[in-house]
């Protein structure tokens, strides 16, 4: 079964553009993680992003935690509270 991570990031007001550019710049690092199939970033509120990661397994998603924490530590000055990340078993459906 696939592993799916969901991370909700609450940003400080007015920081959306800066954080979006930073995430774009880190896409290569993230997509090179073992077992990573892909990820998506959705604007889910005025100052909120939700990032969904898709992995070959839940273990791959858990193993990515150190890299994910490193990426988020680099944007700590832009977030209003620590990101909330969860890892779930699931199924994905390719187009």
GROMACS elastic network, one bead per residue, 0.5 to 0.9 nm:
[ bonds ]
;  ai    aj funct       b0    kb
    1    56     6  0.73571   500
    1    57     6  0.60361   500
    1    58     6  0.76771   500
    1    89     6  0.62360   500
    1    90     6  0.59988   500
    1    91     6  0.62819   500
    2    54     6  0.71661   500
    2    55     6  0.58226   500
    2    58     6  0.62353   500
    2    88     6  0.84273   500
    2    89     6  0.58131   500
    2    90     6  0.52487   500
    2    91     6  0.55293   500
    2    92     6  0.70397   500
    3    53     6  0.80944   500
    3    54     6  0.60375   500
    3    56     6  0.59637   500
    3    59     6  0.71745   500
    3    60     6  0.70908   500
    3    61     6  0.58665   500
    3    62     6  0.85929   500
    3    87     6  0.67774   500
    3    88     6  0.57398   500
    3    90     6  0.59358   500
    3    91     6  0.78575   500
    4    52     6  0.68660   500
    4    53     6  0.55567   500
    4    55     6  0.60964   500
    4    56     6  0.86686   500
    4    57     6  0.79212   500
    4    58     6  0.67075   500
    4    61     6  0.68000   500
    4    86     6  0.82958   500
    4    87     6  0.56917   500
    4    88     6  0.51492   500
    4    89     6  0.60980   500
    4    90     6  0.63129   500
    4    91     6  0.82864   500
    4    92     6  0.87499   500
    5    51     6  0.78269   500
    5    52     6  0.55422   500
    5    54     6  0.66165   500
    5    55     6  0.80690   500
    5    58     6  0.82730   500
    5    61     6  0.64069   500
    5    62     6  0.84581   500
    5    85     6  0.67811   500
    5    86     6  0.55497   500
    5    88     6  0.61807   500
    5    89     6  0.87613   500
    6    50     6  0.68321   500
    6    51     6  0.57069   500
    6    53     6  0.65348   500
    6    84     6  0.79631   500
    6    85     6  0.55384   500
    6    86     6  0.53858   500
    6    87     6  0.65521   500
    6    88     6  0.81491   500
    7    49     6  0.81036   500
    7    50     6  0.55602   500
    7    51     6  0.50652   500
    7    52     6  0.65350   500
    7    53     6  0.84109   500
    7    83     6  0.63778   500
    7    84     6  0.53421   500
    7    86     6  0.64736   500
    7    87     6  0.88573   500
    8    44     6  0.87624   500
    8    48     6  0.70810   500
    8    49     6  0.58617   500
    8    51     6  0.64664   500
    8    52     6  0.89175   500
    8    83     6  0.56312   500
    8    84     6  0.52676   500
    8    85     6  0.65863   500
    9    47     6  0.83860   500
    9    48     6  0.56180   500
    9    49     6  0.51632   500
    9    50     6  0.62346   500
    9    51     6  0.80053   500
    9    79     6  0.70253   500
    9    80     6  0.82227   500
    9    81     6  0.76126   500
    9    82     6  0.72972   500
    9    84     6  0.67641   500
    9    85     6  0.88171   500
   10    45     6  0.86660   500
   10    47     6  0.59789   500
   10    49     6  0.66710   500
   10    50     6  0.88538   500
   10    78     6  0.89113   500
   10    79     6  0.58012   500
   10    80     6  0.55286   500
   10    81     6  0.61324   500
   10    82     6  0.77724   500
   10    83     6  0.68811   500
   11    14     6  0.80370   500
   11    15     6  0.63700   500
   11    16     6  0.69065   500
   11    19     6  0.83638   500
   11    46     6  0.88892   500
   11    47     6  0.50884   500
   11    48     6  0.58579   500
   11    49     6  0.78353   500
   11    78     6  0.58934   500
   11    81     6  0.74674   500
   12    15     6  0.58170   500
   12    16     6  0.80722   500
   12    47     6  0.66796   500
   12    48     6  0.89290   500
   12    77     6  0.85682   500
   12    78     6  0.56600   500
   12    79     6  0.52725   500
   12    81     6  0.85867   500
   13    16     6  0.76058   500
   13    46     6  0.82127   500
   13    47     6  0.60263   500
   13    78     6  0.86598   500
   13    79     6  0.89278   500
   13    80     6  0.83762   500
   14    17     6  0.75824   500
   14    18     6  0.85758   500
   14    47     6  0.74631   500
   15    18     6  0.54569   500
   15    19     6  0.62077   500
   15    20     6  0.85667   500
   15    47     6  0.76182   500
   15    78     6  0.61162   500
   15    79     6  0.81432   500
   16    19     6  0.53049   500
   16    20     6  0.59899   500
   16    21     6  0.86084   500
   16    43     6  0.88900   500
   16    46     6  0.84338   500
   16    47     6  0.64138   500
   16    48     6  0.79709   500
   16    49     6  0.83822   500
   16    78     6  0.85536   500
   17    20     6  0.51209   500
   17    21     6  0.62033   500
   17    22     6  0.86277   500
   18    21     6  0.52742   500
   18    22     6  0.62722   500
   18    23     6  0.87746   500
   18    78     6  0.82763   500
   19    23     6  0.61380   500
   19    24     6  0.85517   500
   19    75     6  0.70740   500
   19    78     6  0.71971   500
   19    79     6  0.88896   500
   20    23     6  0.51623   500
   20    24     6  0.62238   500
   20    25     6  0.86999   500
   20    41     6  0.87348   500
   20    49     6  0.89293   500
   21    24     6  0.50626   500
   21    25     6  0.62901   500
   21    26     6  0.88415   500
   22    25     6  0.50393   500
   22    26     6  0.63987   500
   22    27     6  0.88511   500
   22    75     6  0.79818   500
   23    26     6  0.51012   500
   23    27     6  0.62477   500
   23    41     6  0.87490   500
   23    71     6  0.84322   500
   24    27     6  0.53264   500
   24    28     6  0.83743   500
   25    28     6  0.73444   500
   25    29     6  0.85994   500
   26    29     6  0.54175   500
   26    30     6  0.64369   500
   26    31     6  0.87975   500
   26    71     6  0.76671   500
   27    30     6  0.52131   500
   27    31     6  0.60739   500
   27    32     6  0.86667   500
   27    39     6  0.87725   500
   28    31     6  0.52781   500
   28    32     6  0.63649   500
   29    32     6  0.54570   500
   29    33     6  0.71516   500
   29    67     6  0.86723   500
   30    33     6  0.56402   500
   30    36     6  0.78471   500
   30    38     6  0.85759   500
   30    39     6  0.85156   500
   30    64     6  0.86635   500
   30    67     6  0.77240   500
   30    68     6  0.78339   500
   30    71     6  0.88327   500
   31    34     6  0.84132   500
   31    36     6  0.59647   500
   31    37     6  0.73307   500
   31    38     6  0.62990   500
   31    39     6  0.77790   500
   32    35     6  0.84129   500
   32    36     6  0.69058   500
   33    36     6  0.54369   500
   33    37     6  0.89068   500
   33    60     6  0.83193   500
   33    63     6  0.88969   500
   33    64     6  0.67187   500
   33    67     6  0.83353   500
   34    37     6  0.89370   500
   34    55     6  0.83483   500
   34    56     6  0.87140   500
   34    60     6  0.64845   500
   34    61     6  0.87990   500
   34    63     6  0.82868   500
   34    64     6  0.77667   500
   35    54     6  0.85811   500
   35    55     6  0.52773   500
   35    56     6  0.50209   500
   35    57     6  0.70574   500
   35    59     6  0.89292   500
   35    60     6  0.55084   500
   35    61     6  0.77791   500
   36    39     6  0.81053   500
   36    53     6  0.75672   500
   36    54     6  0.61636   500
   36    56     6  0.64301   500
   36    57     6  0.88033   500
   36    60     6  0.73232   500
   36    61     6  0.77446   500
   36    64     6  0.87618   500
   37    53     6  0.78225   500
   37    54     6  0.53679   500
   37    55     6  0.51324   500
   37    56     6  0.65862   500
   38    52     6  0.85524   500
   38    53     6  0.60616   500
   38    54     6  0.53030   500
   38    55     6  0.71301   500
   39    51     6  0.70532   500
   39    52     6  0.54549   500
   39    54     6  0.57842   500
   39    55     6  0.87327   500
   40    50     6  0.82459   500
   40    51     6  0.56874   500
   40    52     6  0.52406   500
   40    53     6  0.65833   500
   40    54     6  0.86068   500
   41    49     6  0.67047   500
   41    50     6  0.58375   500
   41    52     6  0.64887   500
   41    53     6  0.88553   500
   42    45     6  0.89770   500
   42    48     6  0.85750   500
   42    49     6  0.56410   500
   42    50     6  0.52206   500
   42    51     6  0.63345   500
   42    52     6  0.82261   500
   43    46     6  0.75319   500
   43    47     6  0.79382   500
   43    48     6  0.60425   500
   43    50     6  0.64218   500
   43    51     6  0.88351   500
   44    47     6  0.80101   500
   44    48     6  0.55024   500
   44    49     6  0.54622   500
   44    50     6  0.61966   500
   45    49     6  0.68712   500
   45    50     6  0.89404   500
   46    49     6  0.86730   500
   51    85     6  0.89803   500
   53    61     6  0.77641   500
   54    57     6  0.84722   500
   54    61     6  0.77466   500
   54    92     6  0.78967   500
   55    58     6  0.68890   500
   55    59     6  0.85795   500
   55    60     6  0.61362   500
   55    61     6  0.58912   500
   56    59     6  0.84224   500
   56    60     6  0.66360   500
   56    61     6  0.81183   500
   57    60     6  0.52367   500
   57    61     6  0.66092   500
   57    62     6  0.88744   500
   57    89     6  0.74616   500
   57    90     6  0.88481   500
   58    62     6  0.62427   500
   58    63     6  0.85565   500
   58    87     6  0.66300   500
   58    88     6  0.64328   500
   58    89     6  0.57926   500
   58    90     6  0.85079   500
   59    62     6  0.50187   500
   59    63     6  0.60015   500
   59    64     6  0.85912   500
   59    87     6  0.89369   500
   60    64     6  0.62840   500
   61    64     6  0.52386   500
   61    65     6  0.70062   500
   61    87     6  0.65148   500
   61    88     6  0.85491   500
   62    65     6  0.54749   500
   62    66     6  0.86521   500
   62    87     6  0.67902   500
   63    66     6  0.71416   500
   63    67     6  0.85164   500
   64    67     6  0.55306   500
   64    68     6  0.61617   500
   64    69     6  0.86659   500
   65    69     6  0.59857   500
   65    70     6  0.85259   500
   65    85     6  0.89513   500
   66    69     6  0.51614   500
   66    70     6  0.62455   500
   66    71     6  0.87855   500
   67    70     6  0.50360   500
   67    71     6  0.62998   500
   67    72     6  0.86981   500
   68    71     6  0.51794   500
   68    72     6  0.62782   500
   68    73     6  0.86068   500
   69    72     6  0.50963   500
   69    73     6  0.60151   500
   69    74     6  0.87156   500
   70    73     6  0.50764   500
   70    74     6  0.65317   500
   71    74     6  0.53508   500
   71    75     6  0.70895   500
   72    75     6  0.52621   500
   72    76     6  0.62404   500
   72    79     6  0.89108   500
   72    82     6  0.86626   500
   72    83     6  0.77159   500
   73    76     6  0.50160   500
   73    77     6  0.84068   500
   74    77     6  0.77837   500
   75    78     6  0.54839   500
   75    79     6  0.67890   500
   76    79     6  0.54590   500
   76    80     6  0.83444   500
   76    81     6  0.85740   500
   76    82     6  0.79849   500
   77    80     6  0.83010   500
   79    82     6  0.70275   500
   79    83     6  0.79411   500
   80    83     6  0.88552   500
   81    84     6  0.87950   500
